[in-house]
């Protein structure tokens, strides 16, 4: 993936996590959300970590390889 795609992925992931945080803060008792806010926050944080790691590899040129292939 390119660096531009990774930056877009990080931004979208952080927006998803922010929406989850916002939905958790404005929770109203008695109404069940269609998608749980924790799931949105977890998915957004995980996506930001994955896209961030891929962005680092795209910017530095270092590839990730398993230890047994060195």
C-alpha positions in Angstrom: 0.0 0.0 0.0 1.2 3.5 -0.6 1.9 6.2 2.0 -1.1 8.2 0.9 -3.4 5.2 1.3 -1.9 4.5 4.8 -2.5 8.1 5.9 -6.1 8.0 4.7 -6.5 4.7 6.6 -5.0 6.1 9.8 -7.3 9.2 9.5 -10.4 7.0 8.9 -9.5 4.7 11.8 -9.1 7.6 14.2 -12.5 9.0 13.1 -14.1 5.7 13.7 -12.6 5.5 17.2 -13.7 9.1 17.9 -17.3 8.3 16.8 -17.2 5.3 19.2 -15.9 7.5 22.0 -18.6 10.1 21.3 -21.4 7.5 21.2 -20.2 6.0 24.5 -20.3 9.5 26.1 -23.8 10.2 25.0 -25.3 6.9 26.0 -28.9 7.0 26.9 -30.3 4.3 29.2 -32.9 2.1 27.7 -31.7 2.3 24.1 -29.4 -0.3 22.8 -27.1 0.8 20.0 -26.9 -1.1 16.7 -23.1 -1.2 16.9 -21.6 -1.2 20.4 -19.3 1.9 21.0 -16.6 -0.3 22.4 -16.4 -2.2 19.1 -16.1 1.0 17.2 -13.3 2.2 19.5 -11.4 -1.1 19.4 -11.7 -1.4 15.6 -10.6 2.2 15.1 -7.6 1.8 17.5 -6.6 -1.5 15.9 -6.9 0.0 12.4 -4.8 3.0 13.4 -2.1 0.8 14.8 -2.0 -1.5 11.7 -2.1 1.4 9.2 0.5 3.3 11.2 2.9 0.4 11.1 2.4 0.1 7.4 2.9 3.8 7.0 6.2 3.6 8.8 7.4 0.8 6.5 6.2 2.8 3.5 8.1 5.9 4.5 11.3 4.2 5.6 11.5 1.4 3.1 12.1 -1.2 5.7 10.1 -4.4 5.1 8.7 -6.7 7.8 10.0 -10.2 7.6 9.8 -13.1 9.9 12.9 -14.0 11.9 13.4 -17.4 10.2 13.8 -15.8 6.8 16.8 -13.6 7.8 
